[in-house]
C-alpha cells in the first residue's frame, strides 16, 4: 500500500499560502534530487521530508535491497546535512551510540568523545538487531534531543533526525523494539518491492554506471541547507488547524481504541503526532491550515506502528493498516 500521495490533496486550497513560496519551492526540489538516485519510492521520499519538517523520526521497513539506506543518504546529500551511520549489531554498546568518557594519558583527564548520534541525520541501520539496553540509549536522543553521560546532558545538533531501517521478514538475531521507542517514531514507512518498469529503470541506471555507494555519482547536488530546514520547521509549526479538524483527529483516535480487533489503540501522543505530520504535509502542499485530506493522508504511516492487534485477530490475518482503513471509512468527516 502506498504510504503517501505525491500530489496536492484534492479540493480547493482555500486560505492556502501562495504556491510561489520560495522556501516551499526549494523543498520541492529535494524530491527531484533524491529521485536521481532512488527510483519509484516517491511516497517514502515525501514521508522522509514530512518527518524532518515535523521534527519527528522515521522508521523505514522493507526487505533488503529496496533502497532504504540509499534513500536516507540521498536525502541528506540533497539537504546538505551532516549524516552518520550506525550499523546496529548484537554487541553494540550504548557508548558506541552516544559517545563516552575516554582517558587522555597526556592530561590525565577523561574528556567526552562524541558518538555518531551527534549529527543532523542519523541512519540507524537494522535498528532491531541490538539489545534493548543499547536501543534505550537512542531513546533519550530521539525524545529529548540530548544524551546524558556521567550525569551531564549534552545537546544534539539542530536539526536532529533519526531514520531507522528494519527488515520485516528476518527474526533470527533480532530484538523486538520497545513500545516506548516505537512510539518515538513519528512515522513508519513501508518500502515495497518495485513493479517491473521501475525495476527496469534501476537496472538501466546501474548499467549506465550508477554506484549506490556514491550518491554524488547520480548527480545529486545540495539544494537546501540547515538554515532553510529550520525556517521550514518554523513555518510548519505556524500552520493552523480548525476546531472541527482537531475533533476529527480525536474521533479517529478514539475509534481505534474501540475497534474489536485492537488490543491497544492510539494514545494522545499518537494524536499529536498525526497533527504534526498533517501540518507538515499541509505546508508542503500549499496550505496554511490542515484539512481532513491532510489528516487522512498521514494516518496510516503515523499510526500503523502504534496499534496493537489482538492475538486472535492477528491469526485471522487482521493487520494495522486494515483496521485504520476501516476507521477512516467509519468516522464522519467534517465538512
Secondary structure, DSSP 8 states (H G I E B T S, - for coil): --SS-SS--SS--TT---TT-HHHHHHHHHHHHHTTT--S-HHHHHHHHHHHHTT--EEEE--TTSSHHHHHHHHHHHTT--EEEEE--TT--HHHHHEEEEEETTTTEEEEEE-TTSSSEEEEETGGGS-HHHHHHHHHHHHHSEEEETTEEEE--SS-EEEEEE-SS--TT-----HHHHHH-SEEEE-----HHHHHHHHHHHHTT--TT-GGGGT------HHHHHHHHHHHHT-EE-HHHHHHHHHHHHHHHH-TTEEE---HHHHHHHHHHHHHHHHHTT-SEE-HHHHHHHHHHHHTTT-EE-HHHHHTT--HHHHHHHHHHHS----
